[in-house]
Amino acid sequence: AQSVTQPDIHITVSEGASLELRCNYSYGATPYLFWYVQSPGQGLQLLLKYFSGDTLVQGIKGFEAEFKRSQSSFNLRKPSVHWSDAAEYFCAVGAGDRGSTLGRLYFGRGTQLTVWP
Amino acid sequence: DGGITQSPKYLFRKEGQNVTLSCEQNLNHDAMYWYRQDPGQGLRLIYYSQIVNDFQKGDIAEGYSVSREKKESFPLTVTSAQKNPTAFYLCASSMLPASSPLHFGNGTRLTVT
């Protein structure tokens, strides 16, 4: 069965420091992967996605993520964190044949990011 | 602007009452989804629909019901059979195929006392 693990429940970084949020997935085939961000009381916003091709993907707000098949990981990174990045971050893996109309996403439990000024 | 509208933002109900959460989208997406979010548990899929008049159960469908009579609308009813209904509910939609990203509404916080 598909699953997503975000090992860090809560991460605290200082403003201007670099950030890496970890995500590991379990899926038999080549997955499609997403990172979403959620501000308190709001819905989720897509940061970036990996479908195929270049394993380093760029997203919005200066975020990037790298797909490593050998490690079943899709870690999210940002070189310099801003106070406005404080939020909850969710990794998700898609299940289903590529191009198929069938399928759904499986979400990790989220990582809460706190940014110190 | 296109998007997903969930209403109301906050909803309060007495135990034993059914309650319906609204979700409307004008993105012309075929697929729509309902997720439940509880602190520390991420998002759990309740129901999803990929075509009008058809829907599938997700991981936690017990105590919930849905309908998909129109492409734009996917209301969720939380029935009195749901044992712990207090939660944050998120509606989402996407294009097909299934690898398309989800677009989320801003959620409805339901409190049942």
Boltz contact constraints between the chains, C-beta under 6 A:
constraints:
  - contact:
      token1: [A, 32]
      token2: [B, 99]
      max_distance: 6.0
  - contact:
      token1: [A, 34]
      token2: [B, 101]
      max_distance: 6.0
  - contact:
      token1: [A, 42]
      token2: [B, 106]
      max_distance: 6.0
  - contact:
      token1: [A, 43]
      token2: [B, 90]
      max_distance: 6.0
  - contact:
      token1: [A, 43]
      token2: [B, 104]
      max_distance: 6.0
  - contact:
      token1: [A, 43]
      token2: [B, 105]
      max_distance: 6.0
  - contact:
      token1: [A, 43]
      token2: [B, 106]
      max_distance: 6.0
  - contact:
      token1: [A, 43]
      token2: [B, 107]
      max_distance: 6.0
  - contact:
      token1: [A, 44]
      token2: [B, 104]
      max_distance: 6.0
  - contact:
      token1: [A, 46]
      token2: [B, 101]
      max_distance: 6.0
  - contact:
      token1: [A, 49]
      token2: [B, 101]
      max_distance: 6.0
  - contact:
      token1: [A, 94]
      token2: [B, 99]
      max_distance: 6.0
  - contact:
      token1: [A, 96]
      token2: [B, 98]
      max_distance: 6.0
  - contact:
      token1: [A, 98]
      token2: [B, 99]
      max_distance: 6.0
  - contact:
      token1: [A, 99]
      token2: [B, 97]
      max_distance: 6.0
  - contact:
      token1: [A, 100]
      token2: [B, 97]
      max_distance: 6.0
  - contact:
      token1: [A, 100]
      token2: [B, 98]
      max_distance: 6.0
  - contact:
      token1: [A, 101]
      token2: [B, 50]
      max_distance: 6.0
  - contact:
      token1: [A, 101]
      token2: [B, 96]
      max_distance: 6.0
  - contact:
      token1: [A, 101]
      token2: [B, 97]
      max_distance: 6.0
  - contact:
      token1: [A, 102]
      token2: [B, 98]
      max_distance: 6.0
  - contact:
      token1: [A, 103]
      token2: [B, 98]
      max_distance: 6.0
  - contact:
      token1: [A, 107]
      token2: [B, 42]
      max_distance: 6.0
  - contact:
      token1: [A, 107]
      token2: [B, 43]
      max_distance: 6.0
  - contact:
      token1: [A, 108]
      token2: [B, 42]
      max_distance: 6.0
  - contact:
      token1: [A, 109]
      token2: [B, 42]
      max_distance: 6.0
  - contact:
      token1: [A, 110]
      token2: [B, 42]
      max_distance: 6.0
